[in-house]
Amino acid sequence: MNSATIKRGSANGARTNRSGRKPRRARSNLDKLLDYVPLSPAQINRLMTWGIGLVLLALFWLMASFLGLPAMLRAEVNDLAGRAGFAVAKIEVRGLERMDEMQVSDIAVKYVERSMLAVDLDRLRDEVMTLGWVKEARISRRLPDALIVDVVERQPAAVWQNDGRLTLVDAAGVELGPIDPEAIPDLPLVVGPDANKRTEALSALMDSAPALKPMLAGATWVGNRRWDLRFQSGEQLMLPEGEAEASAALVNFARMDGVDRLLGRGVLRFDMRDPARFVLRLPPGKKEAEAPAVTSAKSEAVVTTGESERPSASPAQNREG
């Protein structure tokens, strides 16, 4: 009896082998996604290699930072620079006219003998900027051994009087320092709480009446809403509330002073708070007839000596006269 040869495999397998083709592997979602990437497989492999390298480098940097290696390296570099002659030996302060140079030098002197590379320029600038007189500052290195401090000073604009103290301020109201009452500079005096913050507004107000600006001796900020001006000839001018209203009243007063010569005539106070009336207040003991004639007033002019008030010549009567 002949033994039969047994062949492994099915008929389907035979047919598959007979075709000579390998069965296709099912494509994964990653393969489908890579079809949309405009890179070749070699480029993708290269990017992945770089990515892994960067991750390892970041891990190494984190570990080194944890151990304090970068700080130690910086300290060593700074020390080498100092020993090579790049250490702070000189401090030059520029741009000062009014403030004491020692105020700036005392801040920067702590960097003397330190390595030039160890000087924190931003921190030094911030410390210099805390000085009241300093409006702007720039710090730079001049190799091999000098620190340069360039300062822009604030310009004094007024003397601020508040709570019995006299303080020099700039146009923005920044306090520059106390003033000796015996040595007050030739600047306008602003009086009252927060009057220093209104210095720039006062300057703009006086610019609307240039003829009166040199005559201004001081100004009081009343109730945080309006100005009382005091002139060098001793009179006080009470202005209304509101920037536009105060400016219009001041321009009107300058016009009247130009026509009728109101300043220097013995009037104690001019009151323009009410746009319908222009009030002239005389000092005690002065007669109403001694008040200057107001021929150019656009509103009713009233003279008062404390208890009595009488209208001055009205605009219509003035024109007739």
C-alpha beads as a LAMMPS data file, in Angstrom:
LAMMPS data file: protein, C-alpha beads

321 atoms
320 bonds

1 atom types
1 bond types

-500.0 500.0 xlo xhi
-500.0 500.0 ylo yhi
-500.0 500.0 zlo zhi

Masses

1 110.0

Atoms # bond

1 1 1 0.000 0.000 0.000
2 1 1 1.441 3.263 -1.129
3 1 1 1.780 5.947 1.461
4 1 1 0.191 9.258 0.542
5 1 1 2.210 12.452 0.727
6 1 1 0.521 14.991 2.923
7 1 1 0.986 18.664 1.911
8 1 1 0.382 21.316 4.469
9 1 1 -1.653 24.350 3.632
10 1 1 -5.066 24.939 2.249
11 1 1 -6.234 25.488 -1.218
12 1 1 -6.614 29.191 -0.585
13 1 1 -3.020 29.373 0.601
14 1 1 -1.961 27.659 -2.573
15 1 1 -3.810 30.157 -4.637
16 1 1 -2.252 33.078 -2.698
17 1 1 1.264 31.744 -3.158
18 1 1 0.539 31.081 -6.818
19 1 1 -0.105 34.851 -7.313
20 1 1 3.333 35.758 -5.896
21 1 1 2.077 38.748 -3.831
22 1 1 2.301 39.325 -0.073
23 1 1 -0.857 40.177 1.791
24 1 1 -1.224 43.972 2.447
25 1 1 -0.830 45.131 6.028
26 1 1 -3.659 47.237 7.401
27 1 1 -2.577 50.957 7.629
28 1 1 -2.556 52.578 11.035
29 1 1 -3.881 56.030 11.844
30 1 1 -0.282 57.239 12.208
31 1 1 0.492 56.137 8.663
32 1 1 -2.529 58.013 7.376
33 1 1 -1.504 61.114 9.327
34 1 1 2.040 61.036 7.937
35 1 1 0.600 61.131 4.422
36 1 1 -0.396 64.744 5.106
37 1 1 3.071 65.798 6.307
38 1 1 5.080 67.355 3.436
39 1 1 8.296 65.665 4.559
40 1 1 10.141 62.593 3.473
41 1 1 10.667 59.707 5.914
42 1 1 14.346 60.648 6.187
43 1 1 13.477 64.207 7.152
44 1 1 10.960 63.004 9.727
45 1 1 13.571 60.712 11.274
46 1 1 16.040 63.596 11.411
47 1 1 13.515 65.836 13.178
48 1 1 12.711 63.138 15.678
49 1 1 16.429 62.740 16.413
50 1 1 16.810 66.470 17.024
51 1 1 13.701 66.493 19.206
52 1 1 15.040 63.722 21.403
53 1 1 18.371 65.535 21.660
54 1 1 16.689 68.762 22.741
55 1 1 14.650 66.949 25.374
56 1 1 17.796 65.361 26.764
57 1 1 19.561 68.737 26.737
58 1 1 16.654 70.350 28.604
59 1 1 16.727 67.585 31.199
60 1 1 20.483 68.071 31.601
61 1 1 20.020 71.857 32.050
62 1 1 17.313 71.352 34.659
63 1 1 19.528 68.962 36.567
64 1 1 22.500 71.364 36.353
65 1 1 20.342 74.272 37.517
66 1 1 19.092 72.223 40.433
67 1 1 22.685 71.558 41.450
68 1 1 23.629 75.259 41.023
69 1 1 26.165 74.690 38.258
70 1 1 25.206 77.722 36.049
71 1 1 25.522 80.121 38.994
72 1 1 28.886 78.621 39.889
73 1 1 30.020 78.980 36.290
74 1 1 28.912 82.644 36.136
75 1 1 30.687 83.385 39.405
76 1 1 33.873 81.796 38.085
77 1 1 33.683 83.798 34.824
78 1 1 33.092 87.018 36.764
79 1 1 36.029 86.265 39.026
80 1 1 38.294 85.619 36.053
81 1 1 37.177 88.908 34.451
82 1 1 37.913 90.796 37.671
83 1 1 41.394 89.285 37.989
84 1 1 42.038 90.189 34.341
85 1 1 41.504 93.897 35.130
86 1 1 37.800 94.193 34.288
87 1 1 36.715 95.288 37.774
88 1 1 34.849 98.496 38.681
89 1 1 37.351 101.141 39.760
90 1 1 35.644 104.400 38.722
91 1 1 32.108 105.806 38.773
92 1 1 31.292 108.789 36.565
93 1 1 28.045 110.708 37.118
94 1 1 26.897 113.007 34.312
95 1 1 24.064 115.478 33.745
96 1 1 23.748 116.916 37.263
97 1 1 23.127 120.620 37.794
98 1 1 21.128 120.944 41.012
99 1 1 21.291 117.682 42.932
100 1 1 24.282 116.464 44.911
101 1 1 26.481 113.997 43.017
102 1 1 27.084 112.044 46.232
103 1 1 23.443 110.926 46.252
104 1 1 24.091 108.969 43.057
105 1 1 27.627 107.894 43.943
106 1 1 26.495 106.463 47.280
107 1 1 24.182 104.101 45.399
108 1 1 26.752 102.979 42.830
109 1 1 29.758 102.750 45.155
110 1 1 28.805 99.264 46.350
111 1 1 29.817 97.929 42.923
112 1 1 33.406 99.167 43.247
113 1 1 35.964 96.336 42.957
114 1 1 33.317 93.997 41.581
115 1 1 33.752 92.399 38.190
116 1 1 32.278 94.528 35.397
117 1 1 30.303 91.482 34.278
118 1 1 28.732 91.135 37.733
119 1 1 27.148 94.616 37.716
120 1 1 23.357 94.443 37.300
121 1 1 22.759 97.579 35.200
122 1 1 18.965 97.374 35.389
123 1 1 18.969 97.059 39.159
124 1 1 21.394 99.960 39.531
125 1 1 19.206 102.131 37.284
126 1 1 16.104 101.299 39.337
127 1 1 17.919 102.357 42.505
128 1 1 19.032 105.669 40.965
129 1 1 15.478 106.327 39.733
130 1 1 14.243 106.344 43.353
131 1 1 15.934 109.718 43.884
132 1 1 13.377 112.530 43.681
133 1 1 15.449 114.754 41.394
134 1 1 16.045 112.005 38.826
135 1 1 13.639 112.060 35.888
136 1 1 15.546 109.535 33.770
137 1 1 18.768 107.548 34.144
138 1 1 20.944 105.396 31.907
139 1 1 23.722 103.127 33.178
140 1 1 26.520 101.833 30.950
141 1 1 29.903 100.148 31.197
142 1 1 33.080 101.673 29.840
143 1 1 35.701 98.992 29.704
144 1 1 37.878 98.141 31.348
145 1 1 36.888 99.615 34.735
146 1 1 34.318 102.469 34.676
147 1 1 30.579 102.710 35.313
148 1 1 28.861 105.666 33.629
149 1 1 25.661 107.051 35.181
150 1 1 23.857 109.538 32.898
151 1 1 21.090 111.429 34.720
152 1 1 18.325 113.702 33.445
153 1 1 17.181 115.962 36.267
154 1 1 13.649 117.144 36.907
155 1 1 13.073 120.862 36.495
156 1 1 11.586 122.696 39.514
157 1 1 8.327 124.434 38.634
158 1 1 6.823 125.596 41.935
159 1 1 7.087 125.617 45.711
160 1 1 4.357 123.600 47.408
161 1 1 3.123 124.704 50.817
162 1 1 1.094 122.174 52.774
163 1 1 0.775 121.463 56.511
164 1 1 3.347 124.128 57.275
165 1 1 6.004 122.537 55.050
166 1 1 7.638 123.990 51.941
167 1 1 8.617 121.510 49.226
168 1 1 10.099 122.045 45.792
169 1 1 8.074 120.253 43.060
170 1 1 8.321 119.847 39.305
171 1 1 5.562 120.395 36.741
172 1 1 4.168 116.900 37.355
173 1 1 3.971 117.538 41.111
174 1 1 6.855 115.215 42.026
175 1 1 8.444 116.306 45.306
176 1 1 12.108 117.229 44.845
177 1 1 12.972 118.072 48.418
178 1 1 12.275 120.426 51.344
179 1 1 13.030 124.150 51.150
180 1 1 14.430 126.462 53.764
181 1 1 11.838 129.231 54.412
182 1 1 14.733 131.689 54.422
183 1 1 15.839 130.654 50.920
184 1 1 12.677 130.256 48.861
185 1 1 13.478 130.260 45.111
186 1 1 11.797 132.634 42.687
187 1 1 9.012 130.229 41.722
188 1 1 5.210 130.313 42.085
189 1 1 3.873 129.133 45.430
190 1 1 1.067 126.547 45.279
191 1 1 -0.875 126.071 48.487
192 1 1 -3.210 123.358 49.705
193 1 1 -3.664 119.570 49.712
194 1 1 -2.842 118.033 46.308
195 1 1 -1.971 121.478 44.926
196 1 1 1.373 120.015 43.821
197 1 1 -0.460 117.633 41.477
198 1 1 -2.142 120.632 39.834
199 1 1 1.073 122.514 39.063
200 1 1 1.017 121.600 35.372
201 1 1 -2.657 122.619 35.112
202 1 1 -1.840 125.942 36.789
203 1 1 0.940 126.580 34.289
204 1 1 -1.446 125.856 31.399
205 1 1 -4.006 128.213 32.967
206 1 1 -1.472 131.041 33.214
207 1 1 -0.415 130.438 29.611
208 1 1 -3.882 131.618 28.578
209 1 1 -3.035 135.090 29.960
210 1 1 0.703 135.625 29.253
211 1 1 0.633 139.244 30.477
212 1 1 -0.333 138.097 33.982
213 1 1 2.021 135.131 34.243
214 1 1 5.115 137.129 35.365
215 1 1 2.977 138.867 38.016
216 1 1 1.838 135.632 39.684
217 1 1 3.169 135.176 43.211
218 1 1 1.201 132.085 44.228
219 1 1 -1.989 130.097 43.908
220 1 1 -4.214 128.221 46.345
221 1 1 -6.074 125.090 45.236
222 1 1 -9.421 125.485 47.012
223 1 1 -11.605 122.505 47.865
224 1 1 -9.919 120.397 45.179
225 1 1 -11.979 122.225 42.558
226 1 1 -10.761 125.774 41.777
227 1 1 -7.912 128.323 42.070
228 1 1 -7.386 131.520 44.036
229 1 1 -4.492 133.441 42.461
230 1 1 -2.300 135.892 44.336
231 1 1 -0.324 138.536 42.464
232 1 1 2.960 140.148 43.430
233 1 1 1.146 143.453 43.982
234 1 1 -0.844 141.748 46.762
235 1 1 -4.296 141.249 45.218
236 1 1 -6.148 137.947 45.133
237 1 1 -8.200 136.751 42.171
238 1 1 -10.893 134.145 42.861
239 1 1 -11.570 132.065 39.752
240 1 1 -14.604 129.856 39.019
241 1 1 -14.611 126.058 38.883
242 1 1 -13.780 124.245 35.666
243 1 1 -10.691 124.597 33.467
244 1 1 -12.502 126.296 30.592
245 1 1 -14.428 128.644 32.907
246 1 1 -11.295 129.575 34.874
247 1 1 -9.316 130.206 31.693
248 1 1 -12.067 132.416 30.243
249 1 1 -12.312 134.404 33.495
250 1 1 -8.549 134.896 33.643
251 1 1 -8.418 136.105 30.038
252 1 1 -11.267 138.514 30.802
253 1 1 -9.442 139.803 33.879
254 1 1 -6.237 140.331 31.884
255 1 1 -8.218 142.355 29.354
256 1 1 -9.798 144.508 32.104
257 1 1 -6.440 145.020 33.787
258 1 1 -4.975 146.146 30.497
259 1 1 -7.752 148.731 30.059
260 1 1 -8.469 149.872 33.638
261 1 1 -5.163 149.103 35.420
262 1 1 -6.747 147.049 38.232
263 1 1 -3.611 145.589 39.802
264 1 1 -1.648 147.749 42.200
265 1 1 -4.621 149.990 42.982
266 1 1 -5.270 148.901 46.546
267 1 1 -7.988 146.287 45.939
268 1 1 -7.889 143.386 48.376
269 1 1 -9.685 140.766 46.271
270 1 1 -11.275 140.316 42.851
271 1 1 -14.086 137.744 42.800
272 1 1 -15.020 136.215 39.432
273 1 1 -16.700 133.039 40.684
274 1 1 -20.089 134.323 39.524
275 1 1 -19.958 135.043 35.773
276 1 1 -22.794 137.574 36.183
277 1 1 -20.853 139.751 38.646
278 1 1 -17.330 141.104 38.971
279 1 1 -16.757 141.883 42.654
280 1 1 -13.995 144.171 43.932
281 1 1 -13.348 143.764 47.665
282 1 1 -11.584 146.705 49.333
283 1 1 -9.503 146.381 52.506
284 1 1 -11.028 147.613 55.795
285 1 1 -10.944 151.377 56.176
286 1 1 -10.765 152.103 52.480
287 1 1 -13.595 154.129 50.966
288 1 1 -15.636 152.844 48.055
289 1 1 -14.837 155.952 46.091
290 1 1 -11.185 154.944 46.141
291 1 1 -11.901 151.779 44.139
292 1 1 -10.660 151.836 40.547
293 1 1 -13.338 152.505 37.959
294 1 1 -14.106 149.414 35.915
295 1 1 -15.056 150.609 32.454
296 1 1 -14.370 147.383 30.573
297 1 1 -16.363 144.818 32.586
298 1 1 -18.711 142.649 30.556
299 1 1 -20.772 141.855 33.675
300 1 1 -22.017 143.921 36.598
301 1 1 -19.104 145.328 38.610
302 1 1 -19.721 145.470 42.362
303 1 1 -17.549 147.173 44.985
304 1 1 -17.657 145.923 48.573
305 1 1 -15.905 147.113 51.713
306 1 1 -16.963 144.248 53.955
307 1 1 -20.587 144.960 54.775
308 1 1 -21.742 147.229 51.995
309 1 1 -21.866 146.553 48.297
310 1 1 -22.553 148.982 45.550
311 1 1 -22.544 148.491 41.803
312 1 1 -19.793 150.176 39.908
313 1 1 -20.539 151.860 36.591
314 1 1 -22.370 149.390 34.370
315 1 1 -20.996 148.591 30.918
316 1 1 -23.804 150.630 29.307
317 1 1 -23.104 153.633 31.511
318 1 1 -19.406 153.315 30.850
319 1 1 -19.967 153.413 27.105
320 1 1 -22.211 156.455 27.483
321 1 1 -19.609 158.201 29.596

Bonds

1 1 1 2
2 1 2 3
3 1 3 4
4 1 4 5
5 1 5 6
6 1 6 7
7 1 7 8
8 1 8 9
9 1 9 10
10 1 10 11
11 1 11 12
12 1 12 13
13 1 13 14
14 1 14 15
15 1 15 16
16 1 16 17
17 1 17 18
18 1 18 19
19 1 19 20
20 1 20 21
21 1 21 22
22 1 22 23
23 1 23 24
24 1 24 25
25 1 25 26
26 1 26 27
27 1 27 28
28 1 28 29
29 1 29 30
30 1 30 31
31 1 31 32
32 1 32 33
33 1 33 34
34 1 34 35
35 1 35 36
36 1 36 37
37 1 37 38
38 1 38 39
39 1 39 40
40 1 40 41
41 1 41 42
42 1 42 43
43 1 43 44
44 1 44 45
45 1 45 46
46 1 46 47
47 1 47 48
48 1 48 49
49 1 49 50
50 1 50 51
51 1 51 52
52 1 52 53
53 1 53 54
54 1 54 55
55 1 55 56
56 1 56 57
57 1 57 58
58 1 58 59
59 1 59 60
60 1 60 61
61 1 61 62
62 1 62 63
63 1 63 64
64 1 64 65
65 1 65 66
66 1 66 67
67 1 67 68
68 1 68 69
69 1 69 70
70 1 70 71
71 1 71 72
72 1 72 73
73 1 73 74
74 1 74 75
75 1 75 76
76 1 76 77
77 1 77 78
78 1 78 79
79 1 79 80
80 1 80 81
81 1 81 82
82 1 82 83
83 1 83 84
84 1 84 85
85 1 85 86
86 1 86 87
87 1 87 88
88 1 88 89
89 1 89 90
90 1 90 91
91 1 91 92
92 1 92 93
93 1 93 94
94 1 94 95
95 1 95 96
96 1 96 97
97 1 97 98
98 1 98 99
99 1 99 100
100 1 100 101
101 1 101 102
102 1 102 103
103 1 103 104
104 1 104 105
105 1 105 106
106 1 106 107
107 1 107 108
108 1 108 109
109 1 109 110
110 1 110 111
111 1 111 112
112 1 112 113
113 1 113 114
114 1 114 115
115 1 115 116
116 1 116 117
117 1 117 118
118 1 118 119
119 1 119 120
120 1 120 121
121 1 121 122
122 1 122 123
123 1 123 124
124 1 124 125
125 1 125 126
126 1 126 127
127 1 127 128
128 1 128 129
129 1 129 130
130 1 130 131
131 1 131 132
132 1 132 133
133 1 133 134
134 1 134 135
135 1 135 136
136 1 136 137
137 1 137 138
138 1 138 139
139 1 139 140
140 1 140 141
141 1 141 142
142 1 142 143
143 1 143 144
144 1 144 145
145 1 145 146
146 1 146 147
147 1 147 148
148 1 148 149
149 1 149 150
150 1 150 151
151 1 151 152
152 1 152 153
153 1 153 154
154 1 154 155
155 1 155 156
156 1 156 157
157 1 157 158
158 1 158 159
159 1 159 160
160 1 160 161
161 1 161 162
162 1 162 163
163 1 163 164
164 1 164 165
165 1 165 166
166 1 166 167
167 1 167 168
168 1 168 169
169 1 169 170
170 1 170 171
171 1 171 172
172 1 172 173
173 1 173 174
174 1 174 175
175 1 175 176
176 1 176 177
177 1 177 178
178 1 178 179
179 1 179 180
180 1 180 181
181 1 181 182
182 1 182 183
183 1 183 184
184 1 184 185
185 1 185 186
186 1 186 187
187 1 187 188
188 1 188 189
189 1 189 190
190 1 190 191
191 1 191 192
192 1 192 193
193 1 193 194
194 1 194 195
195 1 195 196
196 1 196 197
197 1 197 198
198 1 198 199
199 1 199 200
200 1 200 201
201 1 201 202
202 1 202 203
203 1 203 204
204 1 204 205
205 1 205 206
206 1 206 207
207 1 207 208
208 1 208 209
209 1 209 210
210 1 210 211
211 1 211 212
212 1 212 213
213 1 213 214
214 1 214 215
215 1 215 216
216 1 216 217
217 1 217 218
218 1 218 219
219 1 219 220
220 1 220 221
221 1 221 222
222 1 222 223
223 1 223 224
224 1 224 225
225 1 225 226
226 1 226 227
227 1 227 228
228 1 228 229
229 1 229 230
230 1 230 231
231 1 231 232
232 1 232 233
233 1 233 234
234 1 234 235
235 1 235 236
236 1 236 237
237 1 237 238
238 1 238 239
239 1 239 240
240 1 240 241
241 1 241 242
242 1 242 243
243 1 243 244
244 1 244 245
245 1 245 246
246 1 246 247
247 1 247 248
248 1 248 249
249 1 249 250
250 1 250 251
251 1 251 252
252 1 252 253
253 1 253 254
254 1 254 255
255 1 255 256
256 1 256 257
257 1 257 258
258 1 258 259
259 1 259 260
260 1 260 261
261 1 261 262
262 1 262 263
263 1 263 264
264 1 264 265
265 1 265 266
266 1 266 267
267 1 267 268
268 1 268 269
269 1 269 270
270 1 270 271
271 1 271 272
272 1 272 273
273 1 273 274
274 1 274 275
275 1 275 276
276 1 276 277
277 1 277 278
278 1 278 279
279 1 279 280
280 1 280 281
281 1 281 282
282 1 282 283
283 1 283 284
284 1 284 285
285 1 285 286
286 1 286 287
287 1 287 288
288 1 288 289
289 1 289 290
290 1 290 291
291 1 291 292
292 1 292 293
293 1 293 294
294 1 294 295
295 1 295 296
296 1 296 297
297 1 297 298
298 1 298 299
299 1 299 300
300 1 300 301
301 1 301 302
302 1 302 303
303 1 303 304
304 1 304 305
305 1 305 306
306 1 306 307
307 1 307 308
308 1 308 309
309 1 309 310
310 1 310 311
311 1 311 312
312 1 312 313
313 1 313 314
314 1 314 315
315 1 315 316
316 1 316 317
317 1 317 318
318 1 318 319
319 1 319 320
320 1 320 321
